[in-house]
Amino acid sequence: MKISRPFVAAALLTLAALVWVRDRAAMAQGDSRSPSYKVDPFWPKPLPIVRDADGQTHPWVTGEVGATCVDRRDHIITVNRGFLKGGLIGQEGRQSVPAPPVIEFDADGKIVNTWGDAALTPQGAAATLPHGMHGCFVDYEDNIWIAGNLDGIVQKWTHDGRRMLLQIGTKGVCDGSPTTSPNAPYPSCGEPGMNASRTLLNDPADVFVDPNPDPVTGERGSVYIADGYGNYRIAVFDSRGKYLRQWGSPGSEPGQFVARGGGHPHCVLIGVDGLVYTCDRGQNRLQVFDKLGTLKRIIPIDPPDQKSATARACDLAFSTDPRQTFMYVTDLGSDRVWILDREKGTIIGSLGRPGHMAGELTFPHTVAVDSKGNVYVSETIGGRRSQKFVRG
C-alpha cells in the first residue's frame, strides 16, 4: 500500500505532539523514579526577639542567605548577609536587627548555635569574615568552611566558630587588576580576573574538602575552590593552603566557564565516583572533571518546556544513599530545584515553583541534603530564607 507524504508528515507531527505532552506531564508530575517531598512549613522555628535597655523589642532577621551546609549530626548551618551594609531592607521592619552571620539549626529547626564577627570596615566590608559570604561546607573533621564572592578568601573555622584555623587568599586583595572594581571596598576583586595566581583568589563562590587521598600528593584534605565570580577556575590547594593545580578559563567550549555574569564556576562537589562536579551557571550546565581537571562529562540543565530561563545550574547536592542516586540542582531561572538521575544525567522531577508561599521559591540559591534525604533550600535576593522539604 502506498502511503502519501502528507499522511506521513501528519503522523509524525501527531507522534511528536504525543511525546511533547508525555514529557510535559512527566516534568509536572515527576518521574516514578523520583523521590517525593513536601515542605515543612514550621521549619525553622521563629528567630529570637531581643529586648534592649529601653524595653524596645528587636526581632532577628536574616538577610540574603548565601549558603547552607549540613554537618554529621544533621544540623543545618546557614550563612547570611544581614549584618552587611544594606543587609536588611526597609520592608523587614524599622526595629529589626540583623541575625548573626552564621546560624546552626537542628533537624527540628531550633537554633543551637550562632556565631560570626559582624564588624565592618569603614568602607562597609566584612572586617573578619569573607565579604559577601557565599558557599558553606562542613569537612570530614566537622570544621566549617566559608567563601566570599566579594572578597579574595576562603576561611576554615572550628565548628563552634570560636577560632579560625586557616585562610586561603588575602583578605581584600584579589587575583585581578587594582582597578577592576574602583567603587567597591576591594577594588581588585571582580570580573574579569587574572585567573592565574597561586596565592590569591578572586570572589570565590564555593568550596569542597576531599576526605580521600589526593591523586598527586597522596594526602587527605585537598581543598577544591570554585573561584568563580572574578576568576574562571577550579583551584586546588592542599590541607595547609598550598597551591596544587587549577583548570578552567572563560568561554563556551567544553571545559570552559561562562565569561560574564558570575557563577563561573558557581559550585564544586566531589561525588562517590571520585569526579569533580561543577556548576557552569550562566551556560545552564554541570561540567564533570576528574581530580586533575580532565573533562569527563557535561550535563545540561535544560528542561524541554522552559527554554527561556537562564542561570539554571546554580548549586548542586547529592542524595546521601551509598550510590548517590539523585542530584539536586537549584535553578534561578525557573525558581525550582531539579531532581536528576545522577548516572544518566536526566531530569526526573522537581521541587518548588515560583512564589513566596511555603514550598514556593524565589531565587533558590543553594541546596543541601541531610542523612535522611530531606532537602534544604536557601533563597537569596527576594527570597531571603531557608526551607526544609521532607522526603515522603
C-alpha positions as CSV (number, residue, x, y, z in Angstrom):
1,M,0.0,0.0,0.0
2,K,1.3,3.3,-1.0
3,I,1.3,6.0,1.8
4,S,1.2,9.6,0.8
5,R,3.8,12.1,2.1
6,P,1.1,14.3,3.7
7,F,-0.1,11.3,5.7
8,V,3.4,10.5,6.9
9,A,4.0,14.1,7.8
10,A,0.8,14.3,9.8
11,A,1.5,11.1,11.6
12,L,5.0,12.3,12.6
13,L,3.6,15.6,13.8
14,T,1.0,13.7,15.9
15,L,3.7,11.4,17.3
16,A,5.8,14.4,18.2
17,A,2.9,16.1,19.9
18,L,2.2,13.0,21.9
19,V,5.8,12.8,23.0
20,W,5.8,16.5,23.9
21,V,2.6,16.1,26.0
22,R,4.1,13.0,27.7
23,D,7.3,14.8,28.5
24,R,5.4,17.8,29.9
25,A,3.3,15.6,32.1
26,A,6.3,13.8,33.4
27,M,8.0,17.1,34.2
28,A,5.0,18.4,36.0
29,Q,4.1,15.2,38.0
30,G,7.6,13.8,38.5
31,D,9.0,10.6,37.1
32,S,8.1,7.5,39.0
33,R,11.7,7.0,39.9
34,S,11.9,10.4,41.6
35,P,11.6,10.7,45.4
36,S,8.6,12.8,46.6
37,Y,8.8,15.7,49.0
38,K,6.5,18.0,51.0
39,V,7.5,21.3,52.6
40,D,7.7,21.6,56.4
41,P,6.1,25.0,56.9
42,F,7.2,25.1,60.6
43,W,11.0,24.8,59.8
44,P,12.9,26.7,61.0
45,K,11.4,27.9,64.3
46,P,10.9,31.6,64.6
47,L,14.1,33.6,65.2
48,P,14.6,35.3,68.6
49,I,13.3,38.7,69.5
50,V,15.7,40.6,71.8
51,R,14.8,43.5,74.1
52,D,17.1,46.5,74.6
53,A,17.7,48.6,77.7
54,D,14.8,50.8,76.9
55,G,12.4,47.9,76.7
56,Q,12.1,48.0,72.9
57,T,11.8,44.7,71.1
58,H,14.1,43.9,68.1
59,P,13.4,40.7,66.0
60,W,16.3,39.0,64.4
61,V,16.0,38.9,60.6
62,T,18.3,37.2,58.1
63,G,19.5,39.0,55.0
64,E,20.3,37.2,51.8
65,V,21.2,33.6,52.6
66,G,24.5,33.0,50.9
67,A,24.7,29.2,51.5
68,T,23.6,26.2,53.5
69,C,25.5,23.1,54.6
70,V,24.9,20.0,56.8
71,D,27.1,18.6,59.5
72,R,27.4,15.0,60.7
73,R,24.6,15.5,63.3
74,D,22.2,16.6,60.6
75,H,22.4,20.2,61.9
76,I,21.9,22.8,59.2
77,I,24.4,25.7,59.0
78,T,23.3,28.8,57.1
79,V,25.4,31.9,56.4
80,N,23.5,35.1,55.8
81,R,24.4,38.7,54.8
82,G,22.1,40.6,57.1
83,F,24.9,42.2,59.0
84,L,26.4,43.8,55.9
85,K,25.7,47.4,54.9
86,G,22.2,47.4,53.4
87,G,21.8,43.8,54.6
88,L,18.3,44.4,55.8
89,I,15.7,46.3,53.8
90,G,13.0,48.7,54.9
91,Q,10.2,46.2,54.4
92,E,11.8,44.0,57.0
93,G,10.9,46.4,59.8
94,R,12.4,49.5,61.3
95,Q,13.1,47.8,64.6
96,S,14.5,44.6,63.2
97,V,18.2,43.7,63.7
98,P,20.4,41.5,61.6
99,A,20.7,37.9,62.7
100,P,24.2,36.7,63.4
101,P,26.2,35.8,60.3
102,V,26.3,32.1,60.9
103,I,23.2,30.2,62.3
104,E,23.2,26.5,63.2
105,F,19.8,24.8,63.4
106,D,19.0,21.3,64.5
107,A,16.8,19.0,62.4
108,D,13.7,20.4,64.1
109,G,14.6,24.0,63.2
110,K,15.7,25.1,66.6
111,I,18.8,27.3,66.9
112,V,21.6,25.5,68.6
113,N,24.4,28.0,67.9
114,T,25.2,31.3,66.3
115,W,28.5,33.0,65.6
116,G,30.5,35.3,63.4
117,D,32.1,38.7,63.8
118,A,29.6,41.2,62.4
119,A,32.1,44.1,62.4
120,L,32.5,46.1,59.2
121,T,35.4,48.1,57.8
122,P,35.0,51.9,57.3
123,Q,34.2,51.0,53.6
124,G,31.4,48.8,54.7
125,A,33.0,45.4,54.0
126,A,33.0,42.5,56.5
127,A,36.1,43.1,58.7
128,T,36.8,39.5,59.6
129,L,34.5,37.1,57.7
130,P,34.6,36.8,53.9
131,H,32.8,39.8,52.4
132,G,29.7,38.7,50.6
133,M,29.6,35.3,52.3
134,H,28.9,32.7,49.7
135,G,29.5,29.0,50.0
136,C,29.5,26.8,53.1
137,F,31.0,23.3,53.6
138,V,31.4,21.0,56.6
139,D,34.5,18.8,56.2
140,Y,35.2,15.3,57.5
141,E,36.7,16.7,60.7
142,D,33.5,18.8,61.3
143,N,35.2,22.1,60.6
144,I,33.2,24.8,58.7
145,W,34.5,26.4,55.6
146,I,33.1,29.7,54.2
147,A,33.9,31.5,50.9
148,G,33.1,35.1,49.9
149,N,32.1,36.3,46.5
150,L,33.1,39.9,47.2
151,D,36.5,39.1,48.6
152,G,39.6,37.1,48.0
153,I,39.4,34.5,50.7
154,V,38.2,31.1,51.8
155,Q,38.2,30.5,55.6
156,K,38.2,27.4,57.7
157,W,36.6,27.7,61.2
158,T,36.1,25.4,64.2
159,H,32.6,24.1,64.2
160,D,31.6,26.4,67.1
161,G,33.1,29.4,65.3
162,R,35.4,30.4,68.1
163,R,38.6,30.0,66.1
164,M,39.7,30.5,62.5
165,L,42.0,27.6,61.6
166,L,43.1,28.5,58.0
167,Q,42.6,31.2,55.5
168,I,43.4,30.7,51.8
169,G,44.0,34.0,50.0
170,T,44.5,37.5,51.3
171,K,41.5,39.5,52.7
172,G,40.6,42.4,50.5
173,V,43.1,41.6,47.8
174,C,42.1,39.6,44.7
175,D,43.7,38.0,41.7
176,G,42.6,40.9,39.5
177,S,43.6,44.4,38.3
178,P,43.7,47.1,41.1
179,T,41.1,49.0,39.0
180,T,38.7,46.1,38.3
181,S,36.0,47.4,40.7
182,P,37.1,51.0,41.5
183,N,34.0,51.8,43.5
184,A,33.9,48.6,45.6
185,P,35.5,48.2,49.0
186,Y,38.0,45.8,47.5
187,P,38.9,47.3,44.0
188,S,41.0,44.3,42.8
189,C,38.0,41.9,43.2
190,G,35.6,41.2,40.3
191,E,35.5,40.1,36.7
192,P,37.4,39.7,34.6
193,G,40.1,38.3,36.9
194,M,43.6,37.3,36.1
195,N,42.8,33.6,36.7
196,A,46.4,32.8,37.4
197,S,47.6,33.5,41.0
198,R,48.9,30.7,43.2
199,T,48.3,32.7,46.3
200,L,45.3,34.9,45.6
201,L,41.7,34.1,44.8
202,N,39.0,36.3,43.2
203,D,35.5,36.3,44.5
204,P,35.3,32.5,45.3
205,A,31.8,31.0,45.2
206,D,32.1,27.6,46.8
207,V,34.5,25.1,48.5
208,F,34.8,21.4,48.9
209,V,37.3,19.4,51.0
210,D,38.2,16.0,49.8
211,P,38.3,13.3,52.5
212,N,40.2,11.0,50.2
213,P,43.9,11.0,49.2
214,D,44.9,13.5,46.6
215,P,45.9,11.9,43.2
216,V,49.2,13.8,43.3
217,T,50.2,14.3,46.9
218,G,48.6,11.2,48.4
219,E,47.4,13.3,51.3
220,R,43.8,13.8,52.5
221,G,42.1,17.2,52.8
222,S,42.7,18.8,49.4
223,V,40.6,21.9,49.1
224,Y,38.7,22.4,45.8
225,I,37.6,26.0,45.4
226,A,35.1,27.3,42.8
227,D,37.0,30.6,42.2
228,G,34.1,31.8,40.1
229,Y,32.9,35.3,40.4
230,G,36.1,37.1,39.4
231,N,38.1,34.1,38.1
232,Y,37.1,31.2,35.9
233,R,38.6,28.2,37.5
234,I,38.6,25.3,40.0
235,A,41.7,26.0,42.1
236,V,43.0,23.1,44.3
237,F,45.1,23.6,47.5
238,D,46.4,21.2,50.0
239,S,45.2,21.0,53.6
240,R,47.7,23.6,54.6
241,G,46.6,26.1,51.9
242,K,49.5,25.4,49.4
243,Y,48.5,25.7,45.8
244,L,48.4,22.4,43.9
245,R,46.7,22.9,40.5
246,Q,43.9,24.6,38.6
247,W,41.7,24.3,35.5
248,G,39.2,26.4,33.7
249,S,39.0,29.6,31.5
250,P,36.3,31.9,30.2
251,G,34.4,30.8,27.2
252,S,31.6,28.5,25.9
253,E,33.7,25.5,24.8
254,P,33.7,22.2,26.8
255,G,35.8,22.7,30.0
256,Q,35.3,26.5,30.0
257,F,33.0,28.6,32.2
258,V,30.7,31.4,31.2
259,A,32.6,34.6,30.6
260,R,30.3,37.2,32.3
261,G,27.7,37.4,35.0
262,G,29.3,35.5,37.9
263,G,28.9,31.8,38.6
264,H,31.9,30.8,36.5
265,P,32.0,28.3,38.3
266,H,29.3,28.6,41.0
267,C,29.6,25.3,42.8
268,V,32.1,22.4,43.3
269,L,31.4,19.0,44.7
270,I,33.1,15.6,44.5
271,G,30.9,12.5,44.1
272,V,31.3,8.9,45.2
273,D,32.6,8.2,41.7
274,G,35.6,10.4,42.5
275,L,34.7,13.0,39.9
276,V,34.5,16.8,40.4
277,Y,31.1,18.2,39.6
278,T,30.9,22.0,38.9
279,C,28.1,24.4,38.1
280,D,28.6,26.5,34.9
281,R,25.6,28.6,35.9
282,G,25.5,31.0,33.1
283,Q,25.6,28.2,30.5
284,N,22.9,26.0,32.1
285,R,25.1,23.0,32.6
286,L,27.1,20.9,35.0
287,Q,30.6,20.1,34.0
288,V,32.3,17.0,35.4
289,F,36.1,16.5,35.6
290,D,38.5,14.1,37.2
291,K,40.6,15.4,40.0
292,L,43.3,16.6,37.7
293,G,40.9,18.6,35.6
294,T,40.3,16.4,32.6
295,L,36.7,16.9,31.4
296,K,34.7,13.7,31.6
297,R,31.1,14.8,31.1
298,I,28.7,17.7,30.5
299,I,25.2,17.5,31.9
300,P,22.8,20.1,30.5
301,I,20.1,21.6,32.8
302,D,17.7,22.3,30.1
303,P,14.0,21.2,30.8
304,P,12.2,20.9,27.4
305,D,9.3,23.3,28.3
306,Q,11.3,26.1,29.8
307,K,13.8,27.1,27.2
308,S,13.8,30.8,28.0
309,A,15.1,30.5,31.6
310,T,18.7,31.3,32.4
311,A,21.2,30.7,35.3
312,R,19.8,27.1,35.6
313,A,22.8,25.4,37.3
314,C,23.3,27.4,40.4
315,D,24.1,24.8,43.1
316,L,24.3,21.0,43.5
317,A,23.8,18.4,46.2
318,F,23.8,14.6,46.0
319,S,21.4,12.2,47.7
320,T,23.0,10.5,50.7
321,D,22.4,6.9,49.8
322,P,25.7,5.0,49.0
323,R,25.2,5.3,45.3
324,Q,24.2,8.9,45.4
325,T,21.3,8.0,43.1
326,F,19.9,11.6,42.8
327,M,21.3,15.0,42.2
328,Y,19.5,18.2,43.2
329,V,20.2,21.3,41.2
330,T,19.0,24.8,42.0
331,D,17.6,26.8,39.1
332,L,17.4,30.5,39.4
333,G,15.7,30.9,36.0
334,S,12.6,29.0,36.9
335,D,12.7,29.2,40.7
336,R,12.8,25.5,41.5
337,V,15.1,22.6,42.3
338,W,15.5,19.9,39.6
339,I,16.0,16.3,40.7
340,L,18.2,14.3,38.3
341,D,19.3,10.7,38.0
342,R,23.0,11.1,38.7
343,E,24.3,8.4,36.5
344,K,22.1,9.2,33.5
345,G,22.1,12.9,34.0
346,T,18.4,13.2,33.2
347,I,15.8,15.3,35.0
348,I,13.2,13.1,36.7
349,G,11.4,15.5,39.0
350,S,11.5,18.9,40.8
351,L,10.8,20.8,44.0
352,G,9.0,24.1,44.3
353,R,7.7,26.6,41.9
354,P,7.9,30.4,41.7
355,G,6.3,32.3,44.6
356,H,6.5,33.4,48.2
357,M,4.3,30.8,50.0
358,A,5.6,27.8,51.9
359,G,7.1,25.4,49.4
360,E,7.5,28.0,46.7
361,L,10.8,29.6,45.8
362,T,12.2,32.9,45.0
363,F,15.8,32.9,43.8
364,P,16.7,29.5,45.2
365,H,20.5,29.9,45.6
366,T,21.9,26.8,47.4
367,V,20.8,23.3,48.3
368,A,21.8,20.7,50.9
369,V,20.6,17.2,51.8
370,D,20.7,15.5,55.2
371,S,21.3,11.8,56.0
372,K,17.5,11.1,55.9
373,G,17.2,12.5,52.4
374,N,15.5,15.8,53.5
375,V,16.3,18.7,51.2
376,Y,17.1,22.3,52.4
377,V,16.9,25.1,50.0
378,S,18.2,28.6,50.8
379,E,17.0,31.7,48.9
380,T,18.7,35.0,48.3
381,I,17.8,38.4,46.8
382,G,14.0,38.4,47.0
383,G,13.6,35.1,48.9
384,R,16.0,35.7,51.9
385,R,15.1,32.5,53.8
386,S,15.7,28.7,54.1
387,Q,13.1,26.0,53.7
388,K,13.0,22.3,54.5
389,F,11.4,19.7,52.1
390,V,10.8,16.4,53.9
391,R,11.2,13.2,51.9
392,G,8.0,11.2,51.7
